[in-house]
Amino acid sequence: MAKQAAKKTAASPASPITATATLRARARKNIEDGAITDSYAADRKMVIRLLNDALATEYVCVLRYYRHYFMAKGMLADSVKAEFLEHAQQEQAHAGRLAERIVQLGGEPDLNPDTLTARSHAEYKEGKDLRDMVKENLVAERIAIDSYREMINYVGDRDTTTKRILEEILAQEEEHADEFSDLLDGWVG
């Protein structure tokens, strides 16, 4: 019986994980790169650029949502204002996650107000009335959905941390779009 166990161990395939000694030696190289190790497979500069564009998009959305929150008026305003405020806060949280990831990748979050709208995928549309504000926010969420999906597909498995962050943000953007779609479907007046 012991001979059979020994044969199974000897016949097992090599570990898919790099040898411990090699992992330890690589970890000591380029220590100033922090979380970025030799196994990082994505184009880091491109990922940082994409994340900075997403960051600009999130901040433009935060600003639009806050404007809509303060400007909303009419019979349905109270319930819709609550949605605008909640979404503004969630978009702000997305921006924070993106900025943190940019720094982890060795980049700098680009928060230059002069270039935010130019780099943003979504537009800053004020909306002429409450229904128009809801519509503009739905359009912006749909833009965010497509841009996040494209970033996820680009990053793929070469940067699983960034991919996971983008997937989590995408799920919330889809939820926002669904909520605004429901509001428009039920609109009276």
LUMVEX-50508 format. One record per residue (C-alpha): residue in three letters; z, y, x. Coordinates in steps of 0.25 Angstrom, whole numbers. Example, Ala and Ser with C-alpha at 12.3 -4.5 7.8 and 13.67 -1.06 7.14 Angstrom:
2
+-----+-------+-------+-------+
|   r |    up | north |  east |
+-----+-------+-------+-------+
| ALA |    31 |   -18 |    49 |
| SER |    29 |    -4 |    55 |
+-----+-------+-------+-------+
//
This chain:
189
+-----+-------+-------+-------+
|   r |    up | north |  east |
+-----+-------+-------+-------+
| MET |     0 |     0 |     0 |
| ALA |     4 |    10 |    11 |
| LYS |   -10 |     7 |    18 |
| GLN |   -17 |    11 |     5 |
| ALA |   -10 |    24 |     4 |
| ALA |   -13 |    27 |    19 |
| LYS |   -28 |    24 |    16 |
| LYS |   -28 |    34 |     4 |
| THR |   -22 |    45 |    12 |
| ALA |   -31 |    43 |    23 |
| ALA |   -43 |    42 |    14 |
| SER |   -40 |    55 |     6 |
| PRO |   -49 |    67 |     8 |
| ALA |   -45 |    78 |    17 |
| SER |   -37 |    89 |    11 |
| PRO |   -45 |   101 |     5 |
| ILE |   -35 |   110 |    11 |
| THR |   -36 |   116 |    25 |
| ALA |   -27 |   109 |    35 |
| THR |   -13 |   116 |    35 |
| ALA |   -14 |   120 |    50 |
| THR |   -27 |   127 |    47 |
| LEU |   -22 |   134 |    35 |
| ARG |   -10 |   139 |    43 |
| ALA |   -19 |   144 |    54 |
| ARG |   -29 |   151 |    45 |
| ALA |   -17 |   158 |    38 |
| ARG |   -13 |   164 |    51 |
| LYS |   -27 |   170 |    54 |
| ASN |   -30 |   183 |    48 |
| ILE |   -16 |   185 |    42 |
| GLU |   -19 |   199 |    39 |
| ASP |   -29 |   195 |    28 |
| GLY |   -17 |   191 |    19 |
| ALA |   -21 |   182 |     8 |
| ILE |   -36 |   181 |    13 |
| THR |   -37 |   169 |    21 |
| ASP |   -49 |   162 |    27 |
| SER |   -51 |   153 |    15 |
| TYR |   -55 |   166 |     6 |
| ALA |   -69 |   163 |     3 |
| ALA |   -73 |   176 |    -5 |
| ASP |   -80 |   188 |     0 |
| ARG |   -67 |   196 |     1 |
| LYS |   -74 |   210 |     1 |
| MET |   -82 |   207 |   -11 |
| VAL |   -70 |   201 |   -19 |
| ILE |   -63 |   214 |   -16 |
| ARG |   -74 |   223 |   -21 |
| LEU |   -75 |   215 |   -34 |
| LEU |   -60 |   216 |   -36 |
| ASN |   -61 |   231 |   -33 |
| ASP |   -72 |   232 |   -43 |
| ALA |   -63 |   224 |   -53 |
| LEU |   -51 |   233 |   -50 |
| ALA |   -60 |   245 |   -53 |
| THR |   -63 |   239 |   -66 |
| GLU |   -49 |   236 |   -70 |
| TYR |   -45 |   250 |   -67 |
| VAL |   -56 |   256 |   -75 |
| CYS |   -52 |   247 |   -86 |
| VAL |   -37 |   251 |   -85 |
| LEU |   -41 |   266 |   -86 |
| ARG |   -50 |   263 |   -98 |
| TYR |   -40 |   255 |  -105 |
| TYR |   -29 |   266 |  -103 |
| ARG |   -39 |   277 |  -108 |
| HIS |   -42 |   268 |  -120 |
| TYR |   -27 |   266 |  -122 |
| PHE |   -24 |   281 |  -122 |
| MET |   -36 |   285 |  -130 |
| ALA |   -36 |   274 |  -141 |
| LYS |   -34 |   280 |  -155 |
| GLY |   -36 |   276 |  -169 |
| MET |   -31 |   265 |  -179 |
| LEU |   -32 |   254 |  -169 |
| ALA |   -28 |   261 |  -157 |
| ASP |   -14 |   256 |  -156 |
| SER |   -17 |   241 |  -154 |
| VAL |   -30 |   244 |  -146 |
| LYS |   -22 |   254 |  -137 |
| ALA |   -12 |   242 |  -134 |
| GLU |   -24 |   234 |  -129 |
| PHE |   -29 |   245 |  -120 |
| LEU |   -16 |   247 |  -114 |
| GLU |   -14 |   232 |  -112 |
| HIS |   -28 |   230 |  -106 |
| ALA |   -26 |   242 |   -97 |
| GLN |   -13 |   236 |   -91 |
| GLN |   -20 |   223 |   -89 |
| GLU |   -32 |   229 |   -82 |
| GLN |   -22 |   236 |   -73 |
| ALA |   -16 |   223 |   -70 |
| HIS |   -29 |   217 |   -66 |
| ALA |   -32 |   229 |   -57 |
| GLY |   -19 |   226 |   -50 |
| ARG |   -22 |   211 |   -48 |
| LEU |   -36 |   215 |   -42 |
| ALA |   -30 |   225 |   -33 |
| GLU |   -20 |   215 |   -28 |
| ARG |   -31 |   205 |   -25 |
| ILE |   -40 |   215 |   -18 |
| VAL |   -28 |   218 |    -8 |
| GLN |   -26 |   203 |    -6 |
| LEU |   -40 |   202 |    -2 |
| GLY |   -39 |   213 |     8 |
| GLY |   -45 |   224 |     0 |
| GLU |   -41 |   237 |    -6 |
| PRO |   -41 |   240 |   -21 |
| ASP |   -51 |   251 |   -24 |
| LEU |   -44 |   260 |   -34 |
| ASN |   -52 |   272 |   -31 |
| PRO |   -53 |   279 |   -44 |
| ASP |   -66 |   286 |   -40 |
| THR |   -73 |   272 |   -40 |
| LEU |   -66 |   264 |   -51 |
| THR |   -76 |   266 |   -62 |
| ALA |   -88 |   264 |   -53 |
| ARG |   -82 |   251 |   -48 |
| SER |   -77 |   246 |   -61 |
| HIS |   -85 |   236 |   -69 |
| ALA |   -80 |   242 |   -82 |
| GLU |   -83 |   256 |   -87 |
| TYR |   -73 |   266 |   -91 |
| LYS |   -77 |   269 |  -105 |
| GLU |   -68 |   278 |  -113 |
| GLY |   -72 |   273 |  -127 |
| LYS |   -74 |   283 |  -139 |
| ASP |   -65 |   277 |  -148 |
| LEU |   -55 |   265 |  -149 |
| ARG |   -66 |   255 |  -153 |
| ASP |   -75 |   260 |  -141 |
| MET |   -63 |   258 |  -132 |
| VAL |   -61 |   244 |  -136 |
| LYS |   -76 |   241 |  -134 |
| GLU |   -76 |   248 |  -120 |
| ASN |   -64 |   240 |  -116 |
| LEU |   -71 |   227 |  -121 |
| VAL |   -83 |   231 |  -113 |
| ALA |   -75 |   233 |  -100 |
| GLU |   -68 |   220 |  -102 |
| ARG |   -81 |   212 |  -103 |
| ILE |   -86 |   219 |   -90 |
| ALA |   -73 |   215 |   -84 |
| ILE |   -75 |   201 |   -89 |
| ASP |   -89 |   199 |   -83 |
| SER |   -85 |   206 |   -69 |
| TYR |   -72 |   197 |   -68 |
| ARG |   -80 |   185 |   -71 |
| GLU |   -91 |   189 |   -60 |
| MET |   -80 |   191 |   -50 |
| ILE |   -74 |   178 |   -53 |
| ASN |   -87 |   171 |   -51 |
| TYR |   -90 |   178 |   -38 |
| VAL |   -76 |   176 |   -32 |
| GLY |   -76 |   161 |   -37 |
| ASP |   -67 |   152 |   -29 |
| ARG |   -68 |   160 |   -16 |
| ASP |   -56 |   169 |   -20 |
| THR |   -48 |   161 |   -30 |
| THR |   -37 |   172 |   -31 |
| THR |   -47 |   183 |   -35 |
| LYS |   -54 |   173 |   -44 |
| ARG |   -41 |   170 |   -51 |
| ILE |   -37 |   185 |   -53 |
| LEU |   -51 |   188 |   -58 |
| GLU |   -50 |   177 |   -68 |
| GLU |   -37 |   181 |   -73 |
| ILE |   -42 |   196 |   -75 |
| LEU |   -54 |   191 |   -82 |
| ALA |   -46 |   183 |   -92 |
| GLN |   -39 |   195 |   -96 |
| GLU |   -51 |   203 |   -96 |
| GLU |   -57 |   193 |  -106 |
| GLU |   -45 |   194 |  -114 |
| HIS |   -46 |   209 |  -115 |
| ALA |   -61 |   208 |  -119 |
| ASP |   -57 |   198 |  -130 |
| GLU |   -46 |   208 |  -135 |
| PHE |   -56 |   220 |  -136 |
| SER |   -67 |   211 |  -142 |
| ASP |   -57 |   207 |  -153 |
| LEU |   -53 |   222 |  -155 |
| LEU |   -68 |   225 |  -157 |
| ASP |   -70 |   214 |  -166 |
| GLY |   -59 |   218 |  -175 |
| TRP |   -62 |   233 |  -175 |
| VAL |   -62 |   240 |  -188 |
| GLY |   -68 |   254 |  -189 |
+-----+-------+-------+-------+
//
